[in-house]
């Protein structure tokens, strides 16, 4: 009997084995929260429209709304929390609406550390590896804008070696996860005219681009989110105008920078993904799903835009102030 039960458990998706559950929380706001950053099981940050920035230090039992001066009309599409006191937030929008702010005191005060400085610019997402960070903006000319920092977002430099862009190709400021730090590389995903994964290995100058095979050809479709996974990249996306259509989404992985299309896909368009060594969780307006390396499993039908994982805790955010967390298997 024990042997039979073990065989049954091994045949089930990891999400089903672990009983993963989305635990909804009360944010106290109605803004759309497209940014979320996990620090640990107790501390997380979230950000969104109407200049909204939130922080919890007690595992989500309470969320504190923080005030960024003169920013109530900005849309904070990404946030990176380093600890309970230090965080960087990124506003997305045309030209001067794209800005970056930083706090050192838990959001009591904020300093602006970057603005687009170009009316054609549009910031999309950030990624950090310790104090080293990267910020991606839509193409200005024939290359994406790529800013770098070496001091945790205190100062930024515009790099002239952003990924080359095709005409009408762009990134999505949908979840703060269109750029990711991989093992020894930077990854960027795109949509519009092309749905691609762009990779730049450390120490190299030339970007490599992979066709993800996802929906493309219109502004609403493409690859939306990328996360580090098993030595490479894991990508999700689709067409946000057909968010519940299972045929519009696809999954693409590039372990060790070798392209690999995963034949099965989540149930619909997914705007954000985050991974551990064992599992990837993808979130979108039509639900949350988990990939265990072999198959997708449904976790929830609840609507979310963004997801961030640290340790054994995943934090999610979305429309109408939605916030939640998932306790992951150890």
N, C-alpha and C positions, 0 to 999 in steps of 0.2 A: 504493500500500500504506500509506504514512504517513497519507494522508487517511482511509482506511478505519479504520486503527487509532485515529486521533484521534476519529472518530465513535463507535467502540465504547466508548472510555473515557468520552466525554461521556454515553453512555447508561447507564453504571453508576452506582450510588449512590456517594456520596463515600466512605463507609466501606469499600466494596470497592476503590475506586481506591487509597486510602491504605494498605490492608492493616492496619487498626486491630487491635491485639491487646491483650488483657488480660494483663498481666504480674503473676502472683500473687507475693505476698511473705509472709514469715514474721513474724507479730506476736508470737508467744510467749505468747498468752493465748487463753482459750476464751470470753471474754465476747462478747455481741452488741454490735457496734460500729455504732450508728445515727448517730454523728456523725463527720464528716470535714471537714477544712479544708485546702485547698491554699494554700500561701504562694508557692512557686515549684517548679522542677523538683527541687530538693534537699530543701526543708523542707516538712513537712506535719504536721498534728496529727489525732488520732482519739480518740473517746471512746465510752463505752458502759456496759453494766451492771456491777454489782459495783464501782462507783466507779472504773472503768477510764479512764485517760487515757494516751495514747501520743504520742510525738513521734519523727520522723526528721529528721536533718540531712544525710543522705548519700544521698538519693534512694530510700530504702526498703531499702537494704542491711541496715540495723540499725534496729530500733524500740526506743526506751527507754520502759519503763513508769515513770510518775510517780505519786507518792503525794499524794493530797489528804487531810489529816488528818481522821479521824472520818467519812469519806465512803464507806466500803466497801459500804454498803447502798444508796447512791444510784445512780440510773440516769441517766448523763450522755448525754442524747439529742442534744445539739448542742455544737459547739465552733467558735470563731472564732480562728484563728491570724493574728496581725498580722505576726510575724516569728519568728525562732528563740527569742526570749526572751519575747515578750508574747502572751498568749492569754486568752480568756474561755471558760468552760465553763458549760453550763446543765443542771441536773438537772430531770427531769420527774417528776411524781407528785402525788398528792392533797395539798393543803395544804402543810404544812411540808417535804414532800419536794421541792417545787419551789424551787430555789435557784440562785444564780449565784456563781461564784468567778472570781478573776482572778489571773494570775501575771505578774510582770515579770522573772523570772530563770530562764526556761526550765523552770518547774515545780518548782524547788527549794523554793519557798514559795508559799502560796496565801492569799488574803484573800477572805472571803465579802463580796460587795458588794450582794446582794439576796436577800430571801426573800419568799415569796408573801404572808405576813401575813394570809391568809384561808383558812379550811379548805375553802372551795368552789373555790379557785383551782387551776389546773393549767397549768404552762408548756408551750409547744409548740415554739417555734423562735425563732431570732434572725437578724438581717441587719445588716450594717454597710456604711457608706460612709465610709471613713477612720475618724475617731474618732466619727463620728455613728452611732448604732445604734438598733435597734428590737427589742423582744422581744414576742412574741405569746403570750397565754394564752387558754384557753377562756373562753367567756362567763360572767360573773358578773352575773346579771340579764339585761338585754336587749342588752348590748354585750360584745364581746371585750375582754379586758384588753390594753392596749397600753402598754408601758413604753418610755421613750426615754432615751438617754444622749448626751452631747456630749463626753465625755472617754474614749472607748474602753472603757466598761464599769466605770469607777471608781465612778460614781454613777448612779443610775437614778431617773426620775420617772414616776409613773403618770399617763398621759394620759387625760382624761375623754372623749376622742373616738375610742375604738376603733370598729371596724366594727360596725354594727347587726347583731344576730343573730336569726334565726328560732328558734322553739321546736325544741329537739332538733338544732340545727345546731352543729357544733363543728369544730375543726381537728385535724390529726393530728400527733403527735410521733413521726413515723416515720423522718425523715431530716434533721431540722433545716432543712428547706427549704419550709415552708408559708408563709413570708414572704420577700419579696425586694425589694431596691432596684432600681427601674427608672430609666430616664432621666426625671427630673423627677416621680417618683411612687413610692408604696409600694404593693405588691401583696400580698394575702392570699388564700389558697385554703381552702375548707372542704368538709365532707362531712356525712354523717348525713341529716337531714331535707332538706337542700338541698346541691347541689354547685355552689358559686359561686366566681367570681373577684371580689374586692373591690378597688377601686382608689381611691386618694386622691392627687390631684395636689398638688404643692407649692403652698402659698399658698391652697389651698382647704380648706373645712371639711367639706363633704359628700362621703361615700363614694358611689361608683357600684358597683353589683353586676351581674355578668353570669352568666347560667346557662350552665354549661360543657357541659351535655348528657351528663355522665358519670353512672355508676351512683349511685343515691341511695336514700334511704328506709330505710336500716338503718345501725347504727353503724359497720359495716365498710366502707362504700362512700362514694366521693366523689372530690374533687380533693385530691391529696396533696402535690404539689410544684409550685413555680412558679420560673421563672428569667427573667432579662432576656434578650430576644431581638429583634434588629432594631428597636429603638425601642419595643418593647412587651413583652408577657409570653408565655411558653410554659408550658403546664400539662399535667401528666400525672396519672393516678390509676387508679381502678378499684375492684375489690372484693377485699380481701385474703383473703377466705375462698374465693375462686375464682381464685387467683393465676395459673394457667396457662390460663385460658379467654381466648382472643383476643377474645371478644365483650364482655368485662367492662370493657375499658379504652378510653379515648378520648383524643384530643389536642385542645387548645383553644389558640388563639393570639389575642392582641389587639394587633397592631401599632398603635402610636400610639393605644392605648386604644379601637380599634374591634374589636368582637367578630368572631371568625372561627372556625368549626368546621373542623378538618382532617378530611377524610373517612376517611383511612387511620389506623390505630392500631397501636401496638406489639403484640407477640405476647401480652401479658397484662398483669396489674396491674403498675404501675410506681410505686415509692414515692419516687424521687428523679430530678431532671433538672438538668443544667447545660449551658450553651450558650456557644459562641464566636460570632463574627460569621458563621462558615461552617456550623457544625454544632451540633446538640443531641444529647446522649447521655442516655438514660434507663436507670435501673437498677432492678431489682426481684428478688424471690426466684427468679423463673424465667428470669432472663437480663438481658443488656445489649444495647440497640439504639441505632442512630444515625439521626437525621433530618437530611437534607441540604437541606430546603426543598421537596422534591418527593415523597420516599418514605422508608420505613423500611428499614433494613438490619440484619441480625443481626450482632452483634459476638461474643457469647459466650453460652453457656447457664449460665455460672457464676452463683451466687446472691450478690446484694449488696443492701443497703438504701439506702445513701447515696452521693452523688457530689459532688465539688467540682472546679472547673476554674480554673486560673490559668495564663495564657500558653498554652503548648503542651503542658501536662501535666494529665491528669485523674487524680484519686485516688479510689478506691472503698473502701467498708468494708461489713461485713455480719456475719452470724451466725457463731458459733464462731471469732471472732477474724479473720475474713476481711479481708485488705487487698490492694490491687492498684493498679496505675497503667496508664494508657494514654498513649502518646506521640501527640499529635495533629498533623495536617498544618499546616504553616506557611502 
